[in-house]
């Protein structure tokens, strides 16, 4: 931990030296909420979000805050170690072609509904209890096994353990977006009706956990977390098939999966509290996690140390240092392409509009890792060989 700020009602514990002004103001807002427990933890990849900084961790008593989870509920990482120790550029390109045939990217969905048995399980007759999920269920069947856009990616990587790895970053697609927006609006309406003293401009409307609305949000949020996992799992299965269609035999270790946008009841400092992680990864003692870099930089497989001050959490990635529009204006496309090609990475940087996801738009992942060595132990460094972006 770098420092503790004690100017607000609750302390703010920072794992970075230089937090941007907007993100720090959001952390201060969180620290002044009446239901915050102990302190606010800010991870080393933190940057501005909606209401709560991405890279923030907040524990609360009796309340849940939809914007402290965010719009991509259940967004997270999965990774698989393969039996391969080398892969040629020719074979990588062939695998990428197969992946693009099997996994819709960006805003694209499947043309046909996927097998409903792959969706999160709901007890028979209970789907109608999920107000938004039930409405969006058929659309979600076409979103299952799709990557999405923004910072979501598929990578083929080489680990310093000598093996080829496969990694995916993706979330709950439009289903999670619809759930998040509905409940954030509902919380805002209810907070106005209750004459809440929390300023609406903070974008931190809340539900009491034991209220009907709070329980409904938690139920649908958990469904979206499970859907995001099912989404990543199906993509990984199809990526594995793409690899096996080019190279055989290949064997795969079990899937490693973690989410970094959710809220869950956990015990911290001997009390049961609702821990909100928005762009933060759980890192309980011995728990395996994934901290990805930007395209063009390494990702890391890590083991948690269960640090109490971070509510057993760590960073979820490199973290942005530039907004999307700023990156498109300021970064040099030629230099960013050279950065990728000098490392031999097969990439899709083609146009100035792609610069919002260039490596130069992100913080230095090695500094991010160095700032949290009290939170995690690095197990494997994974360097990108090829990147598919949404």
N, C-alpha and C positions, 0 to 999 in steps of 0.2 A: 504494500500500500504506500502511495506517495505522500498523501496528506489528508488531514481531516479538517473540514470547515465547520465552525461552531457558531456561526452568526445567526442561524435560523432556529426554529423551535426544536428541530431534531438535527443531529449532525449529518454531514455529507462526507462519505469516505470515498476518496478518489484514487484510482489506480493509474492515473496519467498526470503528467505535469501541465499539459496545455490543452484545456478543454475550451471549445469555442464558446463565445458569449451566449448565443441562443440556447445551447445545450445546458450551460451552467444555470441560466435563468430557469429553465425547466426543472433542473434538479432542485433549485431553491424552492420552487413552487411545491414540489413533492414533499420537501422537508417541512413545509408549513401546513400540510394537510393534518386535520385533527385526529385521524385514525391511523397514522403511520406508526409502525412499531420499531423501536430502537433507533434506526438510522436509515439513510439512503446509501446504497452502494452504486458506484459508477465505474464501469469496466474500462479498460484501456483503449477500447475501440469506439468509445462513445462519440456520438454526434447528434445533431438536431433531429428530432422526430416530431410527431403530433402529440402534444400534451406531455409526453414523457420522452426523455432522450433515448434514442436507440443505444443499447449498451447500459441501460439502467436496470436496477433491481430494487424492488420495493416490497416490503412485508407490511401487511395491514391487518388490523383487528376489526373483524365484523363487517368489512366492506370489500367489494370488488370493483375495480375500475376498468371498463372495457378499453379505454385508450392507453392503459398501461400494459395491455397485451398487444394491441395494434390490429391492423386490417388483414394481415396475412397470418391468421391464427394457425399455429402448429408448424409454421415454416421452420425448416431445419435441414439437417445433413444426413446422408447415409454414405457408407463406404464399404467396399468389399476388396479384400486381398485375393489376388489370383495366384495360381501356381506358376505363372509365367515369370521369367526373370529378364527377358528381353522381348522387344517387339519392333519390327522394322517400320520405317516411315511408310513404305508401300502398304503394309498391312494395317497400320493406323488409319490411313486414308480410306481403305476399304471398309474398315469397321465404322468409321464416321459416316460413310455413305449409308451403311445398313442402319445405323442409329437414327439418322434423319428420316428413313423410311418407316421406322417403327415408333418413333416418339414425336408427337406434334410439339412444335416450338412456338414461343411467343404467345400471341393471342389465339393460336390455332387449337382446336379441339378435335377429338375423333369424330368422324362422320357418323359412326354407329355407336350406340350405347355399349359400354363394356359390361362384362358379366356382373350382375348384381351381387353374386356371392363374394366378390372381391371388396365390396363396400363394408364399412364398419357395421358390426352386428347390432341390431336393435330388436328387443323382444317383440314377438308377433303382436301386431295391433297397436304398438306404441309409437310408431313413426309420426302419427298425427299430433303427438305431444311436443314435437319439435316444430315450432311455428315456421321458422325460415327454412330449416333443412328439408322439411316435408314439401314445401313449395318449390325448392330448388333441386330436389332429389333427381329428377329425370335429366336436368341439365348437368348435374354433377356426374352422372354416368358417362357423359361424353368428355368430361374433364379428367376423369381418372386415368392416370398414366400419361399426363402431359406436363411439360416443363414450366411453362409460363415465361414471362419476360423479365425485364429489369436486371437484377443481379443474380438471377438464377442461372445455373450452369450444369453441364456434364463435363467431367474431365477424365482423361486417361493419364495416369501419373506413374512415376517411378519412385519407389520408396528407398530410403537409405538402408532399409532392411534387405535390399536386393530384389524386391518383387514389384511387379506391375499391379497397380491398384485402379479401381474404378470409383468415382465419387460423384454424387448428385447433391445439388442445393435446390430445393423447391419447397412449396407450401401447399396450402389448401385451395389455391386457385380462386375462382370467382365465388365459390361457396363460402369460404372464410370471409371474403370481402363483404358479401351480403349480410352475413351474420354480424360481423363487427359493426358495420354501419347502422344496421337496424337497432342494435342494442345501445350503441353510443348515443343515437338520437333519442331513444326512449329514456335513457338515463338523464340526458339533458332536460327533457320535458318534465320528468319527475322531480329533478333537483330544483327546477324553477317553481314547480308547484309546492315543494317543501320549503321554499325560500332559503335554500342552501346558501351559506355564507362563502362558499368557495366560488371565486369569480369565474363566470362562464368562459372568459378569454383564456383561462388556464387550460381549457379542454380536458378537464379531469372529472367529468361527471361520474357518479358512483351509484351502486346499488348496495343496500344491506344484503349480506350473504344469505340471511334466512328469509328474505322477502320472496314473494312469488316471482317477481321479475329477476331478482338475483339468481334464484335457482334455475330459472329458464335459461338465463345467459350462460351459467356454468355448464348446464347440460348440453347446450348447443355448441359452446366453445370446446368442450371435451370431444364432442363428435367431430368437430373440424380438426382437432389435433390428431384424432384417429384416422380421419380421411387423408390428411397430409401424409401420414405414415404409409397408408395404403397406396397413395399416389406414388411416393418414392419407391416403395417396394415393387410395384408393378413395372415402373420404368427400369429399375435395376434388373429385374428378371429379363426384360426385353433387350437391355444392353448386353447382358451376359450371353443371350442367344445371338446377338449381332456379332459378338467377339468369337463365339464358337462356330459361326458360319464361315469365318475367315481362318481361324486357327483351331486345330484340334489335336490332342485333347487338351482341355483346360479345366482345372478344378478351382473351386471357390470356397473361401472361408465363410463362416456365417456373417450375415449382414450386421453392421454396426449402425445404429440409428439414434439420433438425438434431435429434439425440438428446441428451438430458442425463442419462441413467442407463445407464451401461455401463462396461466395462473393456476396454482395448485396449493392445497392445504398441506403444510409441512410443519414439523416441530423445530423451532430454533430458540435458543436460550430458554429451554424448558417451557415454551408456550406454543400452542397450535395457532398458526397464522397463515394468511393467504399470501403466498409469495408470487409476485408478478415479475416475470422475466420478459423484457422486451429487447430482443437482440442480445440475449445473454443465455449462456449454456449452464445447465446444472453440472456441478463438479463436486459431488459428494466424495468422501474418502474412498479411493480405489475405483471410482466410476470412470469408464472410458468415454471420452468426448472427442469432438472434431472441431478444430478451429481452422477454417479455410482462409487462404490469402486472396488477393486479387488475381485475375488472370495475368500470368507473367510472374507470379511469385509463389513460393511454396505454401502448402497447407500442412497442418500438424495434427497427428493423432496424439491425444494427451490422456493423462490419468489424473483425476481430481484429488485434491488434498483435503477437501472438506473444511476449508477456511471459514470460521464462524463469522468473521466480519463481512464477508462477501455473501452471506447466506448460502454458503457452499455453491458459488457460481463462478463463472469465468467469462471471458469474451466470446463472442460468436463469430468473429472474423477480423479482418484488418480494420474495418471502419472507414467511412468516407472522410476525405479531407477537403473535397470539393463537391459542391452541388452539381447536379447533372448538366444544367445549362452552363454553369461556370466552366466545367470540364470541356464542354464542346467549344466554348469560346477561347479558352486559354491554352489547352494542350495542343501539341504539335503532332499531327497524324503520322508524319514521316518518322519522327523520333519514337513514337509509341510502337509503330510497326517494327522498327529496327530493334527496339528493346526485346520484342517477342522473338524475332527471327535470329538475333544473336544468341539466344538460348536454345534455338532449334525447336521452338514451340509452334505447332500447327494451330492457327488461329483464324478468326473471321473478322479481324479489324479491316474494314474496307473504306468506310466513309467517315466524314467528320461527325456525323450523328452517332457513330459507334463509340466516340470518345468518352461518353458518360460512364462507360464501363471499362475504360482503359486502366492499366495499372497505375498510371500517374494520378488518377482521381482518388486513390486510396492511400491510407497510411502505410508506413513501412511495417510489414507483418512481423519482422524480427524484433523491432522495438516493442510492438504490441505483446509479443510473447515474453520478452525480457521483463516487461512491466508487471507480469503476473506469475512469476515463478514461485510466489508464495501461495498461488491458487492451484497450479497444475504442474505436473512433471511431463516433459515431452518424451513420447515413446518413439514416434516415427516421423521423419520429415518426408513429405511427399512433393516432388517437383513435377510440374505439369509437362506433359509431352504433347497433349492436344486438348483444345478447349472448344466446346460448343456453348454458345450463349443463346438465351431466348430472344 
